[in-house]
Amino acid sequence: MIAIVVSRADSASAHIGERLLEVGDWEAREDESRPDADGGATYYRAAGFELREFDDLHIRLSDPAAAFDCDPEFLAFVSRHSGETGELLTAHLTGNFGEAKYGGDPESLARAAPGAEKRAVEALARHAPEGYEVGIECTHHGPTGVSVPSLFVELGSDEPQWEDPEAAAAVARAVLDLRGTGADVVGEGVADAATAPRPRHVVGFGGGHYAPRFTRIVRETEWAVGHVGADWALADLGAPEANCDVIEAAFERSRADRAVIDGDRPDLAAVVEDLGHRVVSETWVREVGDAPIPLVERLEAAIGPVDEGLRFGAVADEVPETAGTEAEDAGGDGAAVRVRDLPADLCSRAQGLDAAATREAVERVAVAFDTEQGGTRAAGRVAFATTPETPGYADLVDGLAAVLETGYDAVEVAADRNAVVARETAFDPSLAAERGVPEGPAFGRLADGEAVEVDGATVEPDDVSRARTERFPIDGDALK
């Protein structure tokens, strides 16, 4: 069940509450155990939801979860957003990195619902009226003592928007789209988030109040963002080394063990690492995507960090999270990921013929592979799955050989299986010069397969062509 908190003191919240009751299939119930002002008297139930109204502003409520009968997965505060930001729909988590100017306790962070925030933003984007922007905000106000995970879903940014029925209905529909979801982003098929591996959450540090980097992560990747300490909140917090408890709380309350830092903050990064967490880049988050995290960590150890070029192929989602590498398994039958060197010369020549097709040939068969030139060219090492039904080194060689066929007359694996052999018959300028062909357009016509006349004699392309064979070494043992 998801608990929805409506504040009568907040005109936008009350407006969203009205739209919720209009678009949902609700049953009115009575709770005589608590006053109407505190969520009692008439409240509402629908499939997957319970909605209660409170007289006070959300930021002044201590733990409204106590008012609900449904033992909620998380609380959704429907609220106004106030600012000079025009037509804006947002979601965010609550807490204070420093002092508590707007509710809650100082240096206290609420239990976060990063997965719900991500899904709320996705739903807001689906339902937003024309002209409304959608994003997240940093962590910036109370309440901080809610006993279950929570988030705010907001309509902004001033009276015209707070009174906009289309926008209020968009927020209402976005909240109802959360039906059946939990507070976290967990892997497919995971029934119980409490016993699942660490969810796909990062903590955010740095950047502006409206957190463009973290909004991108939420909207464009498989990851969610927990608490976000914007530049101004970190300034309010003070020196990271003197506030380790608050920084650790950001991870614990977000159920995260990785952080993305927007900007150059070496002191903060050092504290994060000292606390046992990891600083990763936006690139890391994007490239890892939904690949199994334990497998990612093993591949980074075996091949190299994502931020230095490790990329993931089409087979990554076919390998179990517990898969080991040969380095861990000494090459035994239990190894599920085999790391090999890419055939460097073969890759290089294929890249020269068709870089996109070469990259696709590697991605199609690999669990992961190393790259160079800003992640654009496959180079270095490659990891394959060892299960019989997944592709391996031989399939990689076949794919790269197919790229070579676009530039050669014949391509095959050598009889000794230690090389790919490519043959071509190509125009030879030295032979053309011996036949008296002048450099210039005549060379070009012969290279294109067209005969030319020289001093009354016809020179055919075959007359000035030479057969050439190239060998590109491969790992013959890996083909077995």
C-alpha positions in Angstrom: 0.0 0.0 0.0 1.1 3.6 -0.7 0.0 6.3 1.7 -0.9 9.7 0.2 -0.6 12.8 2.4 -2.8 15.8 1.5 -2.3 19.1 3.4 -5.4 21.4 3.6 -3.0 24.3 4.4 -1.5 23.9 0.9 -3.8 25.0 -1.9 -2.0 23.0 -4.5 -2.0 19.9 -2.3 -5.8 20.2 -1.7 -6.3 20.7 -5.4 -4.3 17.6 -6.2 -6.2 15.7 -3.6 -9.5 16.7 -5.3 -8.2 15.4 -8.6 -7.0 12.2 -7.0 -10.5 11.5 -5.6 -12.0 12.3 -9.1 -9.7 10.0 -11.1 -9.4 7.1 -8.7 -11.9 4.5 -7.5 -12.1 5.4 -3.8 -14.1 4.1 -0.9 -14.7 6.7 2.0 -14.0 5.3 5.5 -14.2 6.7 9.0 -11.4 6.8 11.6 -12.7 8.0 15.0 -9.4 7.3 16.8 -7.8 10.5 15.7 -8.9 14.1 15.0 -9.9 15.2 11.5 -7.0 17.7 11.6 -4.5 14.9 12.1 -5.6 12.6 9.3 -8.6 11.1 11.1 -12.4 11.2 10.5 -13.1 10.6 6.8 -10.2 9.0 4.9 -10.1 7.2 1.5 -9.1 3.7 0.3 -8.5 2.5 -3.3 -6.7 -0.5 -4.6 -3.1 0.0 -3.5 -3.6 3.4 -1.8 -4.8 5.1 1.3 -5.3 8.9 1.3 -5.6 11.1 4.4 -5.9 14.8 4.9 -4.1 16.9 7.5 -4.7 20.5 8.5 -1.0 21.4 8.9 1.6 22.0 6.2 3.5 18.8 5.2 6.8 20.2 6.4 5.4 20.6 9.9 4.1 17.0 10.2 6.4 14.8 12.3 5.4 11.2 11.3 2.1 11.1 9.4 2.7 7.4 8.7 1.4 6.7 12.1 -2.1 7.9 11.0 -2.4 5.3 8.3 -3.9 1.8 8.8 -2.3 0.3 5.7 1.4 -0.2 6.9 2.5 1.7 3.8 5.5 0.9 1.6 6.1 4.6 1.4 4.5 8.0 1.8 3.7 10.3 -1.1 3.3 13.9 -0.1 1.4 15.8 -2.8 2.4 19.4 -2.5 3.0 22.7 -4.1 6.4 23.8 -5.3 7.1 27.5 -4.7 9.6 29.5 -6.7 10.3 31.6 -9.7 10.5 28.6 -12.0 7.2 28.8 -13.9 5.4 25.7 -15.0 7.2 22.8 -13.2 6.4 19.4 -11.9 8.9 17.9 -9.5 9.7 15.1 -7.1 12.2 15.1 -4.3 13.3 13.5 -1.1 13.4 15.3 2.3 15.9 16.2 5.0 18.4 18.8 6.0 22.2 18.5 5.5 22.6 21.6 7.7 20.2 23.7 9.7 16.4 23.1 9.5 14.9 26.3 8.0 11.8 24.6 6.6 10.8 21.8 9.0 12.4 18.6 10.3 15.5 18.4 12.4 18.9 19.9 11.5 21.5 17.6 10.0 18.9 14.9 9.6 17.7 13.0 6.5 14.5 11.2 6.0 14.2 7.6 4.9 14.3 8.0 1.1 12.2 6.4 -1.6 14.5 6.8 -4.6 12.8 4.2 -6.8 9.4 5.8 -6.2 10.9 9.2 -7.0 12.2 7.8 -10.3 8.9 6.3 -11.3 7.1 9.4 -10.2 9.2 11.6 -12.5 8.7 9.2 -15.4 4.9 9.4 -14.7 5.0 13.2 -14.4 6.7 13.3 -17.8 4.0 11.2 -19.3 1.1 13.2 -17.9 2.6 16.8 -17.9 0.5 19.4 -19.7 2.1 21.2 -22.6 4.7 23.7 -21.3 5.4 22.0 -18.0 9.0 21.0 -17.3 9.6 17.9 -15.2 12.6 17.1 -12.9 13.8 16.5 -9.4 15.0 18.8 -6.7 17.7 18.4 -4.1 17.0 17.4 -0.5 16.0 20.6 1.2 13.2 20.5 3.9 11.3 18.4 6.4 9.8 16.2 7.6 12.8 14.2 8.6 11.3 11.7 11.1 8.9 9.7 8.9 9.1 6.1 9.9 8.7 4.8 6.3 10.4 5.9 3.1 8.8 9.0 1.6 8.9 11.5 -1.3 7.3 14.7 -2.3 5.5 15.0 -5.7 4.9 18.7 -6.4 3.0 21.1 -8.6 4.7 24.5 -9.2 5.6 27.1 -9.1 2.9 29.8 -8.2 -0.8 30.4 -7.9 -1.7 30.1 -11.6 -0.1 26.6 -11.6 -1.5 25.6 -8.2 -5.0 26.3 -9.5 -4.4 24.7 -12.9 -6.8 21.7 -13.1 -4.8 20.0 -15.9 -1.6 20.2 -13.9 -3.2 19.0 -10.7 -4.7 16.0 -12.6 -1.3 15.2 -14.1 0.2 15.0 -10.6 -2.7 12.9 -9.4 -2.4 10.5 -12.3 1.4 10.3 -11.8 0.9 9.3 -8.1 -1.7 6.7 -9.1 0.8 5.3 -11.6 2.9 4.3 -8.6 0.4 1.5 -7.7 2.1 -1.7 -6.9 5.6 -0.3 -6.7 8.1 -0.1 -3.8 10.5 2.5 -2.6 13.6 1.1 -4.3 14.9 0.1 -7.7 15.6 -3.6 -7.5 16.4 -6.1 -10.1 13.9 -7.9 -12.2 12.3 -10.9 -10.4 13.3 -9.7 -7.0 10.2 -10.0 -4.8 11.5 -8.7 -1.5 13.5 -5.4 -1.6 14.6 -5.9 2.1 16.5 -9.1 1.2 17.7 -8.0 -2.3 21.2 -6.9 -3.1 21.9 -3.2 -2.7 19.4 -1.4 -5.0 20.4 0.6 -8.1 20.6 3.9 -6.2 23.3 6.6 -6.0 23.6 9.5 -3.6 24.2 12.9 -5.3 26.5 15.7 -4.1 27.0 19.1 -5.7 25.2 21.0 -8.4 22.3 23.4 -8.2 19.0 23.1 -6.4 17.2 21.6 -9.5 20.0 19.1 -9.9 20.3 18.8 -13.7 22.9 16.0 -13.6 20.8 13.9 -11.2 17.7 14.6 -13.1 19.4 13.1 -16.2 20.4 10.0 -14.2 16.8 9.6 -13.0 15.2 10.2 -16.4 17.8 8.6 -18.8 19.3 5.6 -16.9 18.2 2.5 -15.1 19.4 4.1 -11.8 17.6 6.1 -9.2 19.1 9.0 -7.1 18.6 9.1 -3.3 19.5 12.1 -1.2 21.0 15.0 -3.1 23.1 17.6 -1.3 23.3 20.6 -3.6 26.1 23.1 -3.5 24.3 25.4 -1.1 23.4 22.4 1.2 27.0 21.3 1.3 28.1 24.8 2.2 25.5 24.7 5.0 26.8 21.3 6.1 30.5 22.4 6.5 33.7 20.5 6.2 33.0 16.9 5.1 35.6 15.4 7.5 33.8 17.0 10.4 30.4 15.8 9.3 30.9 12.1 8.4 27.8 11.1 10.3 25.5 13.2 8.0 27.3 12.0 4.9 27.0 8.4 6.0 23.3 9.0 6.8 22.8 10.1 3.2 23.9 6.6 2.0 22.1 4.7 4.7 18.8 6.5 4.3 19.1 6.2 0.5 20.0 2.5 0.6 23.0 3.3 -1.6 26.7 2.6 -1.6 27.8 4.8 -4.5 27.9 8.5 -5.0 28.0 10.8 -8.0 29.7 14.1 -7.2 28.9 17.1 -9.4 32.0 19.3 -9.5 35.5 19.0 -8.0 35.2 18.1 -4.3 38.3 16.0 -3.4 37.8 16.4 0.3 34.2 15.1 0.1 35.3 12.2 -2.3 38.0 11.2 0.2 35.4 11.1 3.1 33.0 9.0 0.9 35.8 6.5 0.1 36.9 6.4 3.8 33.4 5.6 4.8 33.5 2.5 2.6 31.5 3.8 -0.3 32.5 4.5 -3.9 32.5 7.7 -6.0 31.4 7.0 -9.6 30.8 9.2 -12.5 27.7 9.8 -14.5 29.4 7.9 -17.3 29.8 4.9 -15.0 26.1 5.0 -14.2 25.1 5.2 -17.9 27.5 2.5 -19.1 26.7 0.1 -16.3 23.0 0.4 -16.8 21.2 -2.7 -15.6 24.3 -5.0 -15.8 24.6 -7.1 -12.6 26.7 -5.1 -10.1 28.8 -7.9 -8.6 29.7 -8.9 -12.2 30.6 -5.3 -13.0 32.9 -5.2 -10.1 34.6 -8.4 -11.1 35.0 -7.3 -14.7 36.5 -3.9 -13.6 39.0 -5.8 -11.6 39.8 -8.2 -14.5 39.8 -5.7 -17.4 39.7 -2.1 -16.0 37.4 0.5 -14.7 34.4 1.8 -16.6 35.7 5.3 -16.3 38.8 4.2 -18.1 37.0 2.5 -21.0 35.3 -0.7 -19.9 32.0 -1.2 -21.8 29.3 -3.9 -21.7 28.1 -6.1 -24.5 24.8 -7.8 -25.4 25.6 -10.9 -23.4 26.0 -9.0 -20.0 22.4 -9.7 -19.0 22.8 -13.4 -19.7 25.4 -13.9 -17.0 24.4 -14.4 -13.4 25.5 -11.9 -10.8 27.6 -14.5 -9.0 29.6 -15.4 -12.1 33.3 -15.6 -11.4 36.2 -15.0 -13.8 39.1 -17.3 -14.7 41.4 -15.3 -12.4 39.1 -16.2 -9.5 38.5 -19.8 -10.6 42.0 -20.6 -12.0 40.3 -21.5 -15.3 38.3 -24.3 -13.8 34.9 -25.5 -14.9 33.2 -23.2 -12.5 34.3 -20.0 -14.3 31.4 -18.3 -16.0 33.3 -15.4 -17.6 36.4 -15.9 -19.7 38.7 -12.9 -20.3 40.8 -12.9 -23.5 42.9 -10.4 -25.4 41.1 -8.9 -28.4 42.9 -9.8 -31.7 44.6 -6.4 -32.0 45.6 -6.3 -35.7 42.4 -7.9 -36.8 40.4 -5.3 -34.8 42.5 -2.4 -36.0 42.1 -3.4 -39.7 38.3 -4.0 -39.3 38.0 -0.6 -37.6 39.7 1.0 -40.5 37.1 -0.5 -42.9 34.0 0.1 -40.8 34.3 1.3 -37.2 30.6 1.0 -36.5 30.4 -2.6 -37.8 33.5 -3.5 -35.8 32.1 -2.1 -32.6 28.8 -4.0 -33.2 30.7 -7.3 -33.9 32.4 -7.0 -30.5 29.3 -5.9 -28.6 27.2 -8.7 -30.0 29.3 -11.5 -28.5 30.9 -9.9 -25.4 29.9 -9.7 -21.8 32.3 -6.7 -21.6 35.3 -5.3 -23.4 37.9 -2.6 -23.1 38.0 0.5 -25.3 40.2 3.4 -26.2 39.7 6.9 -27.7 37.0 7.9 -25.3 35.1 4.6 -25.4 34.7 4.7 -29.2 37.1 1.9 -30.3 37.3 -1.7 -28.9 40.8 -2.5 -27.8 42.6 -4.4 -25.1 40.7 -7.3 -23.4 37.2 -8.8 -23.9 35.1 -11.1 -21.6 33.0 -13.9 -22.9 30.4 -16.1 -21.1 31.4 -19.7 -20.9 28.0 -21.3 -21.2 27.5 -23.4 -24.4 24.6 -21.3 -25.7 26.4 -17.9 -25.5 28.8 -16.7 -28.2 32.6 -16.8 -27.6 36.0 -16.0 -29.1 35.3 -17.9 -32.4 32.1 -15.9 -32.9 34.1 -12.7 -32.4 36.6 -13.8 -35.0 33.8 -14.6 -37.4 32.2 -11.2 -36.9 35.5 -9.3 -37.5 36.2 -11.5 -40.5 32.8 -10.5 -41.9 33.8 -6.9 -41.6 37.1 -7.6 -43.5 35.1 -9.1 -46.3 33.9 -5.7 -47.2 37.4 -4.7 -48.2 39.0 -8.0 -49.5 38.2 -10.5 -52.1 38.5 -13.5 -49.8 38.8 -13.9 -46.0 39.3 -17.1 -44.1 40.7 -18.6 -40.9 44.2 -20.0 -41.7 44.7 -23.8 -41.6 46.9 -23.4 -38.5 44.0 -21.5 -36.9 46.4 -18.8 -35.7 45.5 -16.1 -38.1 42.7 -14.7 -40.2 44.0 -14.5 -43.8 42.7 -11.8 -46.1 43.4 -11.8 -49.9 42.9 -9.2 -52.5 44.0 -8.3 -56.0 44.6 -4.6 -56.0 45.9 -1.8 -58.3 49.7 -1.5 -58.0 51.1 1.9 -58.9 54.6 0.5 -59.6 53.2 -1.9 -62.2 51.3 0.9 -63.8 54.4 3.1 -63.9 56.3 0.2 -65.6 53.6 0.2 -68.3 54.1 3.9 -68.9 50.8 5.0 -67.3 51.1 8.6 -66.2 50.1 9.4 -62.6 46.8 11.2 -62.2 43.3 10.4 -63.6 44.6 7.3 -65.4 45.7 5.8 -62.1 42.3 6.4 -60.7 40.5 4.8 -63.6 42.7 1.7 -63.4 42.1 1.4 -59.6 38.4 1.6 -60.3 38.6 -1.3 -62.8 38.6 0.7 -66.0 41.1 0.2 -68.9 43.1 3.1 -70.2 44.9 3.9 -73.4 48.7 4.7 -73.3 50.6 5.5 -76.5 47.9 3.7 -78.5 48.1 0.6 -76.3 45.3 -0.6 -74.0 46.3 -1.2 -70.4 43.8 -3.4 -68.6 43.3 -3.3 -64.8 44.6 -6.9 -64.5 47.8 -5.8 -66.1 48.6 -3.5 -63.3 47.2 -5.4 -60.3 49.0 -7.6 -57.8 47.6 -10.2 -55.5 48.2 -9.5 -51.9 47.8 -11.6 -48.8 47.6 -10.3 -45.2 47.6 -12.3 -42.0 46.0 -11.0 -38.8 47.1 -13.1 -35.8 44.4 -14.6 -33.5 44.5 -16.9 -30.5 44.2 -20.4 -32.0 43.8 -22.0 -28.6 40.7 -19.8 -27.9 39.0 -21.1 -31.0 38.9 -24.7 -29.5 
